[in-house]
């Protein structure tokens, strides 16, 4: 979820399309990615689900000038502004896109079918009314970068202590992520450069370099959090240390989500779209 939410792809490439920087075909191809098809339902003026190309064109005609990402979690309605019905649906999906210039939002519903190794994925975006109000808890790009660097430094110190002698995979991932941050996230480290390149691939034309840098770091932190949640005990030797590791990662995960939202939304903020 943290690495590349579908709402991020829709917002990034939708913003590039709205700015005239990419063609509709290129935007839709990037948004769909490895999924089979995306459709939009509930769009004003349409009685049935429509394809992304028509949907993005209709949103532009309705006055939409930008797309923002929301990545809410229980107790943290990040990027949402209401009403409760939309917030509840976005919270269930753990993501949403909120339109600027029209009181509309889009929440994905994912359908999967087929055997392992040949899964067919279809996504239906539900277009719903939203409240025109400032989104909850969204930082500026600069704030997000500073917060993420500090959270990563603190988590690295804790995780290194908890994974015995720093040899556990979680500690190694934490150290690598922190080294990428202090090396400039793409300036002097080959691995950091790779992360920045992945950030550039996820983002679309028109985004500032700082957004690419913040997104790359947030994705690294997302990998770290996922790894720590999936390896069980790792190097920890007691239940209390395992609990401490989870406690160390909780604010990091929250900060990484805030950074992702700031990166994806930065081009809209930069253009001053309301």
LINCOR-V609785 format. One line per field, one symbol per residue. ss: DSSP state (h for helix, s for strand, l for the rest). psi: psi as a letter, one per 20 degrees, with the letter a starting at -180 (. if undefined). burial: I if it has 24 or more other C-alpha atoms within 12 Angstrom, else O. A space follows every 50 residues. Layout:
ss->???
psi->???
burial->???
//
This chain:
ss->lllllhhhhhhhhhhhhhlllllhhhhhhhhhllllssssslllllllls shhhhhhhhhhllllsssssllsllslllllllhhhhhhhhhhllsssss lllssssssssssllllllsssssssssslllllllllllhhhhhhhhhh hhhhhhhhhhhhlhhhllhhhhhhhhhhhhhhlllllllhhhhhhhhhhh hhllllllhhhhhhhhhhhhhhhhhhhhhhllllllllhhhhhhhhhhhh hhhhhhhhhhhhhhhhhhhhhlll
psi->ghgnqhhggggghhghghikirqgghggghghcirgqprpqjppipirqr rhggghgggghijpirpqqpmqrpjnloiqjrrhggggghhgijrrppqp iqmqrppqpppqqrrpilpopqppoopqqrpnrpqpkorrgggggggggg hhgghggghhhhopkjiqhggghgggghhhgiijligjpghhhhghghgh hgrrqiqqhhhgggggghhghgggggghhijchciqjrhhhghhgghhhg hggghhghggggghihhghhikp.
burial->IIIIIIIIIIIIIIIIIIIOOOOIOOIIIIIIIOOOIIIIIIIIOOOOOI IIIIIIIIIIOOOIIIIIIIIIIOOIIIIIIIOOOIIIIIIOIIIIIIII IIIIIIIIIIOOOOOOOOOOOIIIIIIIIIIOOOIIIIIIIOIIIIIIIO IIIIIIIIIIIIIOOOOIIIIIIIIIIIIIIOOIIIOOOOIIIOIIIIII IIIIIIIIIIIIIIIIIIIIIIIIIIIIOOOOIIIIOOOOOIOIIIOIII IIIIIIIIIIIIIIIIIIIOOOOI
//
